[in-house]
Amino acid sequence: MLSDGNQLLESQIKLWRKKIKPNLDEALKLVPDDKLDWAPAENMIPLGQVFLHIAECSDWWYDDVVKGKPGTELAVLGQPCPPKEKIAEHMKDHWERMERFFDESPEILEKIYERQVEEDHFALSGYWIFTHLFEHDIHHRSQINHYLRILGIKPPKL
């Protein structure tokens, strides 16, 4: 398991499972269907697209970069958001990807993953990818909760 002997990773994975995942799943349930394409201001990502962006991030970083499986772009700005049930499926896929990541051997964290994206070349460790995905989910959870508050909806308890 990824966290073998590492209390910090074990704590982060526990937080992910016990707080971040349930909070995001509950937040999606609270979003009114007619607000999936809503954003607080022009040029901001719509509420439903934020959930899709979370799911596509693990798809790209874990499935594509770490495992070499082509990722899928889900959050396409300017296109209507799919129904909540479809977003929930993508979020379920996200959690399943994260559980596969958590089940990996700790050596995956030490490996360096290289990628060329247009003019940019990057070489990042598996640990960086893990930490980025953790931070990414927390960041967007906060964004979603802020959107809900703007809509007058009390977000799930953290």
C-alpha positions in Angstrom: 0.0 0.0 0.0 1.2 3.5 -0.8 1.4 4.6 2.8 3.3 1.7 4.1 5.4 3.0 7.0 4.6 6.7 6.2 2.3 8.2 8.8 1.9 11.5 6.8 0.6 9.6 3.7 -1.6 7.5 5.9 -3.1 10.6 7.5 -3.7 12.2 4.1 -5.3 9.1 2.7 -7.5 8.8 5.8 -8.5 12.5 5.4 -9.3 12.0 1.7 -11.6 9.0 2.5 -13.2 10.4 5.6 -13.6 14.1 4.8 -12.8 15.1 1.3 -14.7 12.4 -0.6 -17.9 12.5 1.5 -17.9 16.3 1.4 -17.6 16.5 -2.4 -20.2 13.7 -2.9 -22.6 15.5 -0.6 -21.9 18.9 -2.2 -22.8 17.5 -5.7 -26.2 16.2 -4.2 -26.9 19.8 -3.0 -26.3 21.4 -6.4 -29.7 22.3 -8.0 -29.9 20.8 -11.5 -30.5 24.2 -13.0 -27.3 25.5 -11.5 -24.8 23.1 -13.1 -24.0 25.6 -15.8 -24.0 28.5 -13.4 -20.8 30.5 -12.4 -20.6 33.5 -10.1 -19.1 35.7 -12.8 -18.3 35.6 -16.5 -15.1 33.7 -17.4 -15.3 31.5 -14.3 -15.7 27.8 -14.5 -19.4 26.7 -14.0 -20.3 24.8 -10.9 -20.9 21.4 -12.6 -17.7 21.8 -14.5 -15.7 22.1 -11.3 -16.7 18.5 -10.4 -15.7 17.3 -13.9 -12.4 19.1 -13.6 -11.7 17.2 -10.3 -12.4 13.9 -12.0 -10.4 14.7 -15.1 -7.4 15.7 -13.0 -6.9 12.3 -11.5 -7.7 10.8 -14.9 -4.8 12.8 -16.4 -2.3 12.6 -13.6 -2.8 9.0 -12.5 -4.2 7.1 -15.5 -2.3 9.1 -18.2 0.9 10.3 -16.7 1.6 7.5 -14.1 -0.1 4.5 -15.9 0.2 5.6 -19.6 -3.5 5.3 -20.3 -4.9 8.2 -22.4 -6.9 10.7 -20.3 -10.2 12.2 -21.2 -11.1 15.9 -21.1 -14.3 16.3 -19.2 -14.6 19.9 -18.3 -15.0 21.7 -21.6 -15.8 25.4 -21.0 -18.5 26.7 -23.3 -20.3 23.3 -23.5 -23.3 22.5 -21.4 -22.7 20.5 -18.3 -24.0 16.9 -18.4 -26.7 15.9 -15.9 -25.8 15.4 -12.3 -26.0 11.6 -12.6 -23.3 11.6 -15.3 -21.1 14.0 -13.1 -21.6 11.5 -10.2 -20.4 8.7 -12.4 -17.2 10.7 -13.3 -16.7 11.4 -9.6 -17.1 7.7 -8.8 -14.4 7.0 -11.4 -12.2 9.6 -9.7 -12.6 8.0 -6.3 -11.9 4.5 -7.8 -8.7 5.9 -9.5 -7.6 7.4 -6.2 -8.2 4.0 -4.4 -6.0 2.3 -7.1 -3.4 5.0 -6.5 -3.6 4.3 -2.7 -3.1 0.6 -3.3 0.1 1.1 -5.2 3.5 0.2 -3.8 5.4 3.1 -2.1 8.0 2.9 -4.9 5.6 4.6 -7.2 6.2 7.8 -5.2 9.9 7.8 -5.9 9.6 7.3 -9.7 10.0 10.4 -11.9 7.3 10.8 -14.6 8.2 12.9 -17.6 5.9 14.5 -20.1 6.0 17.0 -22.9 3.0 19.2 -23.2 3.3 21.6 -26.1 6.6 23.6 -25.3 6.6 22.6 -21.7 8.6 19.6 -20.4 8.1 18.4 -16.9 9.7 15.7 -14.8 7.8 15.2 -11.5 7.9 12.5 -8.8 5.0 10.3 -7.9 5.0 12.0 -4.6 4.5 15.3 -6.3 1.6 13.9 -8.2 0.0 12.4 -5.0 0.4 15.7 -3.2 -0.9 17.7 -6.2 -4.0 15.6 -6.4 -4.6 15.9 -2.6 -4.2 19.7 -2.8 -6.3 19.9 -6.0 -9.3 18.2 -4.4 -9.1 20.4 -1.3 -8.8 23.5 -3.4 -11.8 22.7 -5.6 -13.9 21.5 -2.6 -13.4 25.0 -1.2 -14.4 26.6 -4.5 -17.6 24.4 -4.7 -18.5 25.3 -1.1 -18.0 29.0 -1.9 -20.3 28.7 -5.0 -22.9 26.9 -2.9 -22.8 29.7 -0.3 -23.3 32.3 -3.1 -26.4 30.4 -4.1 -27.7 30.5 -0.6 -27.1 26.8 0.0 -25.4 25.7 3.2 -22.4 23.5 2.1 -21.7 20.2 3.7 -20.0 20.3 7.1 -16.2 20.0 6.8 
